Amino acid sequence: DTGVSQDPRHKITKRGQNVTFRCDPISEHNRLYWYRQTLGQGPEFLTYFQNEAQLEKSRLLSDRFSAERPKGSFSTLEIQRTEQGDSAMYLCASSLDGQGLNSPLHFGNGTRLTVT
Amino acid sequence: QKEVEQNSGPLSVPEGAIASLNCTYSDRGSQSFFWYRQYSGKSPELIMFIYSNGDKEDGRFTAQLNKASQYVSLLIRDSQPSDSATYLCAVKPYIPTFGRGTSLIVHP
């Protein structure tokens, strides 16, 4: 168990640019989640995958955000035309769920995005 | 109405005391409950999970769940300065939903 890995750890970008983050979940976990967290708030759900299928997206997720999980392994989160309000910590988490299992989320170290 | 409510604090306790952190939730269908610790600038770290009514103990930590009252709590015994962090409550009816966290300060 090598844990959840996220890359990059920090990203500084200018408003209007596109950014992409990567997450590698714990290998035997079938669910992968993306959350966003701003200062003083708890993690806010963005989207999640079960294997390669994206099963739910938050209503708060604008169409500038897109996520993929090809082949049910790693996942990418892309933000197009970034805005200053996108500045936050982007957290990836994975879990093993289904068939009577209901495991906790295990988080990666996060990607801190700063939009200038 | 926010789905998971926590007092943002800060909760300040002396070293060696018991810290009591509370969380209420709105979805009666919730089945799984988690407590995470988050140090400043770091990602959340799982401390405890509880699925059934009652108490669950792990070392200095005790999670308490009362589904009828829609209430879950975390007790930290013999609090240490290293316990100073934000404690996040997460509730899972389907997708884990987090409260805003309670800041705990343990002073020597």
Interface residues (C-beta under 8 A of the other chain):
Chain A: Y33 Y35 G40 Q41 G42 P43 E44 F45 Y48 E56 M89 L91 N102 P104 L105 H106 F107 G108 N109 G110
Chain B: V4 Q6 S8 Q31 S32 F34 Y36 K42 S43 P44 E45 L46 F49 Y51 L88 A90 K92 I95 P96 T97 F98 G99 R100 G101
